[in-house]
Amino acid sequence: MSEISTKPYLLRAIYEWCTDSGYTPYLAVKVDAATTVPMEYVRKGEIILNISYGATSGLKMDNDAIHFRARFNGVSRELYIPVQNVLAIYANENGQGMAFEVNMTAADMAPAPEEAAAPSLSAVPATGTEAPVETAAAPDGDDEPPKKGGRPTLTRIK
């Protein structure tokens, strides 16, 4: 019988302690291919997430993954974090919590690409009758999250 990890149990315990104490629980996560988070907020391969009741919807902390919905810049996003990728859970107000060593992430444990071939996209040859397609500009490499502006405005076009 394989050994069951204590990490998911400790994560749930620290989360519960934070909420019972009136603190805001934050999660530090190592981002890899197995992690689904908004990539525009990832810094140096890591992301810090507020996982409080008010910041998440449908938070579920299983033994293998943490998944929930959260809003980023007003847009609701589905997040999936393998427990193996969690670096720390702590109270934002005082920094108390627990850090974990991440030796092997979930993507490291995934089968090799030749074992699990993912579908790929290929170009369709043009017949010559279509209008030219303009390609989207590549991101400028700016790692800063989008800036919050003032109130949204409606521009009327006649």
C-alpha positions as CSV (number, residue, x, y, z in Angstrom):
1,M,0.0,0.0,0.0
2,S,1.4,3.4,-1.0
3,E,2.0,6.1,1.6
4,I,-0.7,8.8,1.7
5,S,0.7,12.3,1.7
6,T,-0.1,14.6,4.6
7,K,0.2,17.7,2.5
8,P,-3.5,18.0,1.4
9,Y,-4.6,17.5,5.0
10,L,-2.2,20.2,6.2
11,L,-3.4,22.6,3.5
12,R,-7.1,22.1,4.6
13,A,-6.1,22.5,8.2
14,I,-4.2,25.8,7.7
15,Y,-7.0,27.0,5.4
16,E,-9.6,26.3,8.2
17,W,-7.4,27.9,10.8
18,C,-7.1,31.1,8.7
19,T,-10.8,31.4,8.1
20,D,-11.7,30.6,11.8
21,S,-9.2,33.3,12.9
22,G,-10.5,35.9,10.5
23,Y,-7.4,35.9,8.3
24,T,-7.2,35.8,4.6
25,P,-5.7,32.5,3.3
26,Y,-3.2,32.8,0.5
27,L,-1.7,30.1,-1.6
28,A,1.7,30.2,-3.3
29,V,1.8,27.9,-6.3
30,K,4.6,26.7,-8.6
31,V,3.1,26.9,-12.1
32,D,3.7,24.3,-14.8
33,A,1.8,22.6,-17.6
34,A,-0.5,20.7,-15.2
35,T,-1.6,24.0,-13.5
36,T,-4.5,26.0,-14.8
37,V,-4.2,29.6,-13.7
38,P,-4.3,33.0,-15.5
39,M,-0.8,33.1,-17.0
40,E,-0.7,36.9,-17.1
41,Y,-0.3,36.9,-13.3
42,V,2.5,34.4,-13.1
43,R,5.9,35.7,-12.0
44,K,9.0,33.7,-12.2
45,G,7.0,30.5,-12.6
46,E,4.9,31.2,-9.4
47,I,1.6,32.7,-8.6
48,I,0.1,33.9,-5.3
49,L,-3.7,33.3,-4.9
50,N,-6.2,34.6,-2.4
51,I,-8.3,31.6,-1.6
52,S,-10.7,33.2,0.9
53,Y,-14.4,32.5,0.8
54,G,-15.1,35.9,-0.6
55,A,-12.5,35.6,-3.4
56,T,-13.4,32.1,-4.6
57,S,-16.5,30.2,-5.8
58,G,-16.8,26.5,-5.4
59,L,-13.5,26.0,-3.6
60,K,-12.7,22.3,-3.4
61,M,-9.5,21.0,-1.8
62,D,-9.1,17.4,-2.6
63,N,-6.2,15.1,-1.9
64,D,-4.8,15.5,-5.4
65,A,-5.9,19.0,-6.5
66,I,-7.4,22.3,-5.5
67,H,-9.9,23.8,-7.9
68,F,-12.2,26.8,-7.8
69,R,-13.5,29.8,-9.7
70,A,-12.1,33.3,-9.1
71,R,-12.4,36.7,-10.7
72,F,-9.4,38.3,-12.3
73,N,-9.9,41.9,-13.5
74,G,-13.7,41.2,-13.4
75,V,-13.5,38.0,-15.5
76,S,-14.4,34.7,-13.8
77,R,-11.8,32.0,-14.4
78,E,-11.6,28.3,-13.5
79,L,-8.4,27.4,-11.6
80,Y,-6.9,24.0,-11.1
81,I,-3.8,23.5,-8.9
82,P,-2.3,20.1,-8.2
83,V,-1.5,19.7,-4.5
84,Q,2.1,18.8,-5.5
85,N,2.6,22.3,-6.9
86,V,1.6,24.1,-3.7
87,L,4.6,26.0,-2.3
88,A,2.9,27.5,0.8
89,I,-0.4,28.4,2.4
90,Y,-0.4,31.3,4.8
91,A,-2.4,34.1,6.4
92,N,-1.9,37.3,4.5
93,E,-2.3,39.5,7.6
94,N,0.6,38.0,9.6
95,G,2.4,35.6,7.3
96,Q,1.8,32.6,9.6
97,G,1.3,29.3,7.8
98,M,3.3,26.5,6.3
99,A,5.7,26.2,3.4
100,F,6.3,23.0,1.4
101,E,9.2,21.8,-0.6
102,V,8.3,21.1,-4.2
103,N,10.7,18.6,-5.7
104,M,8.5,17.2,-8.4
105,T,5.5,19.0,-9.9
106,A,2.5,17.4,-11.4
107,A,3.7,18.0,-14.9
108,D,7.0,16.2,-14.1
109,M,4.9,13.1,-13.1
110,A,2.7,13.3,-16.3
111,P,3.3,10.7,-19.0
112,A,5.8,11.6,-21.7
113,P,4.3,13.3,-24.8
114,E,4.8,10.1,-26.9
115,E,2.7,8.1,-24.4
116,A,-0.2,10.6,-24.4
117,A,-0.2,12.3,-27.7
118,A,-2.2,15.5,-27.6
119,P,-4.2,16.7,-30.6
120,S,-2.4,19.3,-32.7
121,L,-3.4,22.0,-35.1
122,S,-2.2,22.3,-38.6
123,A,-2.6,25.0,-41.3
124,V,-5.3,24.5,-43.9
125,P,-4.2,25.2,-47.5
126,A,-5.8,28.4,-48.9
127,T,-7.9,28.0,-52.1
128,G,-7.1,31.6,-53.2
129,T,-10.7,32.8,-52.8
130,E,-10.6,33.8,-49.2
131,A,-9.8,37.2,-47.9
132,P,-6.3,37.5,-46.3
133,V,-6.3,36.8,-42.6
134,E,-4.4,39.2,-40.3
135,T,-2.5,37.5,-37.6
136,A,-2.7,38.7,-34.0
137,A,0.2,40.6,-32.7
138,A,2.5,38.7,-30.4
139,P,2.5,39.7,-26.8
140,D,5.1,42.4,-26.0
141,G,6.6,40.3,-23.2
142,D,5.3,42.7,-20.5
143,D,4.8,40.6,-17.4
144,E,2.8,43.3,-15.6
145,P,-0.9,42.5,-14.9
146,P,-3.4,44.7,-16.6
147,K,-3.8,48.1,-15.0
148,K,-7.1,48.9,-13.4
149,G,-8.6,51.9,-15.0
150,G,-11.3,54.2,-13.8
151,R,-15.0,53.6,-14.3
152,P,-15.9,51.8,-17.5
153,T,-17.4,54.1,-20.2
154,L,-19.7,53.5,-23.1
155,T,-18.7,55.1,-26.4
156,R,-21.5,55.8,-28.7
157,I,-20.8,55.3,-32.4
158,K,-23.2,56.6,-35.0
